[in-house]
Amino acid sequence: MRLCGFEVDDQRELHLLGHNVGIHTSVRLFSYFSSSILINQQDQVPMVKLLCRALLVGCLGSLVALEGPRPAWAPPYQWSQYPEAWGEKIIALGQKLFFDPRLSGRGLTACATCHNPDFAYGDPRPISISDGGKPGLRHAPSLLNVGLRPHLMWDGRFRSLEEQAFGPFRRRGEMGIGIKDAAARISRDPNYRLRFFSVFGQPPSPDGMVAALAAFERTLVTGNSRFQRFVLNNDDRALTPLERYGLDIFTSKGRCVFCHPIFTPMVAAHPLLTDFAFRNTGVGFNFDGYRDVGRSAVTLTPIDYGAFRTPSLRNVAVTGPYMHDGSLRTLDEVIAFYNAGGRPNPNQSPLLQPLGLTIQEKDGLVAFLYSLTDL
């Protein structure tokens, strides 16, 4: 059959992955002095023809991409039969699996390779490299507070950590091996067999692996930071004058709080500095469109073209490089990007606009962002 001018194999079934939620119609904003306002987003300009072309070309290429758009006709990921399992034994097993390179095809890659604890469980490389040496499309983000995210990955294709854990286990994926083969490999290890029988009452299995990995990942939470002491403990001495000045810019002229509210409505007791929404900022856009179409590869809707998840800013100073493609190396580059109004494109979020920040204001913002680092 033909779709948007392209020949598509009739044998490929189209599956919509993830939950089609679209873009939020409003963004709730919280400032550090506990006030809130509502801003209604305007409809973004549809780019139907360009979207069809980009989606099909991007999805075709993503069959081998790392953390890139998932093909629309690919079968849905499996779900573990042990959802959100807890307990000391399963967490310890998940930690062992997380750091074990034997789960990869060539034995060179562990989950911790792309989610390094020395970098707040993020990746200091711009983009991730598979066990087979193939570069991906996206930067591996920090896993801190990952258990609090309503959608996972930059395009939000997964709704649970158990579902996501199946993703890297593909022959041409990050781990370079199928999850059944990985389970068979560790089944030959007596220690793993003992641990799996202790937790699940059976030998190593794909479901057991993803349940254990997810249980460990839910323990990866941010600790205390000087900003947290300032906002939760009312410790006025926790921030320097420059950092407090940066916070004022963050919540006013800098417009940062529009997408990075101090308190997220769904996790009101914990300052995550994100609303979890998907937005098009222009990162990755060039004269011929987007190499990576982002959220629209999941929802297949024009409004999501070039949109990616808004990340938390906790520990942002130690999780560079930045953006979904790792294209901005430093916080100074990030602030310069937003100060210019992002990269204009037909589907850019209306929240972005040139800011006209002074050098002092930009310095204050950088100082404030450093105060979000765990002590």
N, C-alpha and C positions, 0 to 999 in steps of 0.2 A: 504494500500500500504506500501511498505518498502522504507525507505530513509536512506541511510548510515547505513544499518543494523538494523534500528529501525522500529517498527510497528507504522504507523501514521494513525489516523482515517480519512477515506476518506471523512467524512462529514465536516471536518474542512477545510475551505477555507484559502489559504495562501494569506496574504496581506502584501505587503512591506510598512512599515511605514516610514515617513520622505522622504527626497529627497536624492537619492543616489548620493553623490558627490565624494565619495572616499577620498583619502588623497591628499592634494595639491602636485603638482609636484615641487613647489618651495616655499620657505619661504622668504618673504621680510624682511630685517632687518634694523632697524633704531637705531642709537646710539644717545646719548644726544647732540653730536656735529653735528647732521644733516647729517651724511654720511650714505650710504646704500650700501649693497652688496647682491648678490644672491647666494643661496646655493641650489643645486639640490639634492633632496632626492633620495636615491637608492631604488630599489624595495626590499621589505621585503620578507623574506623566507616564502612561503606558507606552511600551516600545514593542508592540506585538511581533512585528516581522523580525526585528533584531533579536528579540527574546527567543523565538522559535529556532532561529539559526544558531544562536549561542548555546541554547539548551541542548540541542541535538549534537552539535559538534563537541561541546564540553562534556556531555554525558558519555558519548562514545569514547572520548579519550580518557575518561575517568575509570575505565575498567582496570587500569593499572595505576591509577593515581593514589597517592597516600593522603588521607584525610582530605580528599577532593570530593567533587560532587558525585553522588551515588547514582548509577544508571537507573533510569525510571523503570526499565523492564526487569531489573534484577529481582530475584525472589526476596521476600522480606527476611530480615535477620531472625534467628531463633530467639526464644525466650528461655531463660533458665527455669527449671522446676523448683529452684530454691530462691524465691524472690526475697531480697533484703534480709538475708540471713545474718545473724549476729552471734557473738560469743568469742571468747578469747582464743579458742582453738582455731576457729575458722579465720579469724583475723590474722593470726600467726601464719597459717597456711597461705593466705592471700599475700602476705608480705614476702614469704619465701618465693612464691610464684612470680611476684612483681619484679624481683631482682634476679631471676634465673634466666640466663641467656639460652639455656637448653630448650626453651620453649620456641625458639626460632629455627628456621630451616638450616642455616649454616652454623648455628650456635654462637652467633656474634651479637645478637640483639635481645635485650630484655625490655620490659615496659619502662624500666628506669633509664634506658638509653635515651629515650625522647622525653621522659619526665623525670629529670634529674633532681634529687632532693637538695643538691647544692645550689640549685636555682629555683627554689620554691616549687619543686616538681614540675618545672618547665624545661625548655630546651634553649640553650644559648645560641644554637644555629638558626639561621633565618628560616629554613625549611627542614623538615625531617627527611632522613635517608632510610630506605628500607634495608632489611637484612641482606637483600641481593644487591645493594649499592645503588638503587634507583632513587633519584630525588623526587620528592612529592611536590604538591602544589601549595601546601599550607604550613604555617608555623604551629608547632605543638604548644598549646597553652598550658599554663600552670594548672595543676589538679587540686590546689588548695580550695576547700569548700565546694568541691565538685558534687558532693552529695546533696547540696542545696539548690542545684540548678534544675529548672523545670525542663530544659532541653539541653542536649549534649552535642558537642562538636560545633564548629563555627556556623554550620548551616542548620543546626537543630534537628538533625535527622533521627536521633535516638531519644527515647523518653525515660530510659533507665540505665544504670551502670551495668546491669546484667546484660541487657541487649547490646550495649556498646562494646562490651568485652569480647563478643564474638567477632566484631568487625576486623581487627588487624590480622586475624588468623585466616589468611588466604594465600594461595601459592604466590601470587604477585602482589600481595599486600605487605604491610610493614613487617610482619613476622616471617613471611616467606614460607609458610607452612599451614596446612589445614588444621583446625583445632582437634579433630579426631586423631590425626597423626601426632600432634603434640601430646595429647593425653596418652597415646600408646607409648610414646617415648619415655615419659616420666613414670609410666607403669612399671618399667624395668628397674626403677630405683626403689629398693626396699623401704627407705625412709619415707618417700612419698606415699607408697602403698599403705604404710602404717598410719600416716597422718590422715589420708583420705578415709580409711576404714574407721578411724577414731571420730571423724567429723560427720561423715555421710553414711557409714556402714557399707561402703562399696569401694572398689578400686578407683583410681583416677578416671574421671570422665569429663567430657566437655561441660556439662551442666555444673558439675562440682567445681571445675576450674573457674568459670565465670562468676559463680556465687562467691567463691573465696576471694577472688580479685576485687569484686565489688565491695565486699565487706571491709577489706583493707582500705580501699580508696575512700570509703565513707569516714574513716578515721583521720583523713588528711584535712585538717582544719587550721585556719590561721590562729596564731597565738595573740598575745597582747602587743599592742603597738603604742607609741606615744600619742598618736591621734586617738586611739581607742580610750586611753586614759583621759584624754582631754574631753571627749564627747560623752563618755559613759560614766566616768568617775568625777567629772567636774573639776579636773586637775588643771587649773589655769597655767601652772608652771610646766606642763608637759610639752607645750609647743613654744618655740622661739617667736619673737616678734615678727620675723620674716615669714615663718611658717603660718602664723595667724593671718598675716597680710595675704599670703597665698590662698588661704582658705576663703577669705573674703572675696578674692578674685574668682575662685572656683565656683562660688555660689552666686555670683552676680555678673560682672562684665564678661568673664570667661565663658559663661553659659555651660560650663562642664556639668553642672548638677542636673541639667535637663535630661541627660542620658545616664549620668552616674549619680543618682540620688544617694545621699549619705545612708539612709535607711531604706531598704527594699520593702515594699508593703507586705510581701508574702513571708519575709524573714525579718520582722520589725525589730527584733531584739539584738540583731547583729549587723553592724555597719559593713555592708558588702560593696557599696559604691557602684551599683549597677541596677538597672531595671530589667535585665535579661532580654530586652527587646532586640529585634533585628532591624538594622538600618543600613542604608547605602550612604557612605561617606565619600565615595569616589576613589577609595584606595583600589588600585589595580585597573582603573579605567584608562584606556588610551584611544587613539583615533579609530580603531576597528572594534571597539567595545571591550568586553571583559573576557579574559582567558578563563576565569573562574566565575560562574554566574551566581554562586552563593545559594541563598535560601530558595531561590526559584527552582533549582534543580530538585528540590524536595516537594514544594507546593505546586509547581508548574503554574504559578500565577505571575503576571507581569509586574505587580506591585513589589514583589520580592527580588526583582532582578538586581544583582549586585549587592544585596543586603546580607550582612553577617551579624552574628551575635555580639551584643555589647558586653565586653568582658568586665569582670570585677577589677578594681584598682588596688585591692589589697596586695601588698608586696610588689607593686608595679615597678619599683626601682631596681629590683633584682630579677625581673622576668623578661628583659629585652632579648632580642629585638622585638619590635611591636607590629601590630596589625596582623590580619589573618595570613598575609603573605610574608611577614617578617621584613618588610621593605624599609621600615624606619628603625634606625639603629639605636637612637638615644631618645630620652624624654624631651630634650631640646628640639629634636627633629619632629617629634609628635606635636609639641606645642606650636611650632612654626607651621605645621600642616593645618592645624585647626585655626590658627590665627589668620591664615589666608582664606578660610572658609571651606576647607577640604578641597577636593578636586571636582569642579562642576561637571555634571553630566545630566542627561534628561531625567534620570530617576533618583537624583540625590535627595536625601531627607531635607525637608524645609527647615529643620532645626539648625542646620549649618549655615553660617554666614560669616563674612569677614569680621574680625573682632577689634582690630586696631590696638592690640596690647602694646604697652611700652616695654622697654628692656627690663625695667624694675618689676613690672607686673609679671612678665614671663619668668624672671628669676624667683619671684615669690611662689609662683605655681610649682616650679620644679622643687623648691624647698619643701612645700607642703606635701607633694607626692612622696618624697623621701620619708616623711613622718608616718606614712602608712606601712612601713616595713616592720615586721615582727622584731621584738627585742630579743 
